[in-house]
Amino acid sequence: MANKKFELIDAASGKKSDLPVRSGTIGPDVVDIGALNKDHGVFTFDPGFMATASTESKITYIDGDAGVLLYRGYPIDQLAAKSSFLEVSYLLLNGDLPDAKQLAEFQHNIQRHTMINESLLRMFNGFRYDAHPMAMVSGIVASMSAFYHDSMDIYNPRHREIFAHRIIAKIPTIAAAAYKNALGQPFIYPRNDLGYCANLLHMFYAVPCEPYHVDPLAAEALDLLLILHADHEQNASTSTVRLAGSTGANPYAAISSGVAALWGPAHGGANEAVLDMLEEIGTVDNIPKFIAQVKDKTSNVRLMGFGHRVYKNFDPRAKIIRDMCHKVLARMGRADNPLLELAQRLEEIALSDDYFISRKLYPNVDFYSGIIYSALGIPRSMFTVMFAIARTAGWVSHWQEMISDPHMKIGRPRQLYTGPVKRDYVEIGKR
Ligand code: CMC
């Protein structure tokens, strides 16, 4: 492709420069502004990264206007229909779908790493009985760096691989321990003869005093949710993992910072907030009053599970989740679930309202996911933890991609300073 340039003219000085334009395989071009400060003495200003590509990546592509999501080139609907979470994790990490031998090996590696050190397990006792599981998960993940000194050289590819397997394998165990801790029930050890999601359900719901049988539909629904949440290019938590990791911090610290960023209601915390919202609305009759509140900018009320920074069309994940939602509820004999009915009516009303139409606000991945989690018996406070389990695959893949790049730089944005200019210190008695 011809070398594209972006001509920039400083109106004050008349100084011109040709900024290089880089093209990806698909998606908009980016203007490389690296030389802007050197040539013109200015920075760009883009709070919230509204128009900034923070990095180059080969992992995930989103076309927000068309509602397209590709993992390593594969459409999300094909992966949702045909793949499994572990296969998707392999794909995200390694770039291509595994063959049968590679997949079996990967599954074996994950299954062999499911247990966590007993000292880590005892740390859960240090949390207050009502600690939010996300607080426990981020704390325990950060603490893992104190346990795995054998594989912490981030510049050693084999160490990075062991780390990737460990964290993907252990994050369900950590999540289950947080859940059991909150319930006051004994921790249930992982079963390596079960699949990833069946084992997760087993660790959540089994108790030592009676046998537990995993419902295959519950495992299937969970696997689908994990596939859909596994990666989403440079979202807030992934960017946080990259930024923390760019300092050379150990990978457990980087992933823990991602867990913390995910917790917010504008990001992964939205699935919990959607159910709070639906319960608060209560009945279909109250929807108009609630929508009026959402439209009133002074209320600070948002329609949770709606809107997305990148999607200005249906979030492709939301459609897949809505179908699964019906399947799960029908199978569980709860097809007439009042929350689902309320959510559907709310969606219909919002999608025909000019406020949402004009702002291109559509249901996102989290509008329906909480309803499925509830149907599977997962408590609300665990919803964002479920998201974290899935997104761990994406976080690790992005961290790997960044660390293995020989041109990696520490992430260090600049600012527009609007504080006081230089002034002299005034003695306390003279202020
Ligand atoms: N309800 C009501 N108004 C909204 C909503 C919403 N959910 N989302 C955006 N808007 C309005 C917003 O008030 C603004 O209006 P105006 O132009 O009049 O000021 C306009 O739409 C643009 O919103 P924005 O806040 O500038 O958009 P953003 O790209 O910064 O925010 C978002 C994206 C996801 C944070 C936002 O849509 C939101 O808060 N949604 C609700 C929370 C949610 O569901 N989050 C999960 C996102 S998907 C999963 C994930 O990525 O973790």
Residues whose N, C-alpha, C, O or C-beta is under 5 A from the ligand:
A	BS01	CMC	P265 A266 H267 G268 A270 V294 V301 R302 L303 M304 G305 F306 G307 H308 R309 R359 N364 V365
